[in-house]
């Protein structure tokens, strides 16, 4: 179903976002398991509303959309024919008064663009940090930006001269540009980069919501590498030391496996930063996420997976 990479341009995506905003569209993306359960219920086989079509990814009749809108979405390859009905190549979710494009359900493609409950928790952590300690940012970075939600939330809650959105996934960068434009941001730069490889300079704030599961399919948006999926998060925390400006902050929202009562990611962070002069805090935001992973062989000895927020502050005075 996912055809994001084949879109001819972003014009159709922008039209979709504008149309849905006019219709006061709202949709909160649940976990994949909840999404599947809802779609499996009797009566939910076909879309009856815009949220059914563009949130729940259900097939719809072309009469669901005004003819002019439908024609533009079809010509822009945002929707495609599936038998006698039509489907959307993307989902649209609402967050903080904005709409965000991301991959249609189910997200099976290696280059799927993630958005879900983690995104809402990530956004809440960013907002809390910036509201509790207001400051002006010269440069901010959303590392592994996906839909770009993190960078948009930063820009909404702090004056910022430049917001850099980086990802290794070109499909993610395409949707990020659309989402940032729809949010009214004009100070966004997108960069294809494997972590910091092609990102230049220092940043007053770096936010990241990396994949943190041990995914047997190794999908980019889901697989966090070794250490039961924590390797990528550890790598980001270590690399950020050199890429934060004096007084700068890294806010890392991720997941950590709990084994025999011990938080494996916290243990690694304590070891890495014990002798450093960075100030840091670590909060368990949700004690139990992705519980279905415990049924897999990789997590056979894991008690639970916790959603956590690591905040690192580099010593030095912030530039005004």
VENLINTA-V830485 format. One record per helix or strand. SS is the DSSP state (h for helix, s for strand). FROM is the first residue (numbers start at 1). LEN is the number of residues. If there is no record, write none. Layout:
BEGIN
ss,from,len
SS,FROM,LEN
SS,FROM,LEN
END
This chain:
BEGIN
ss,from,len
h,4,3
h,11,12
h,32,9
s,46,1
h,50,5
s,59,2
h,62,3
h,67,9
s,79,4
s,85,4
s,90,6
s,98,6
h,117,16
s,137,7
h,149,9
s,160,8
h,170,13
s,188,5
s,203,6
s,213,1
s,223,1
h,227,3
h,231,13
s,244,16
s,262,2
h,264,10
s,279,8
h,291,5
h,297,3
s,304,10
END
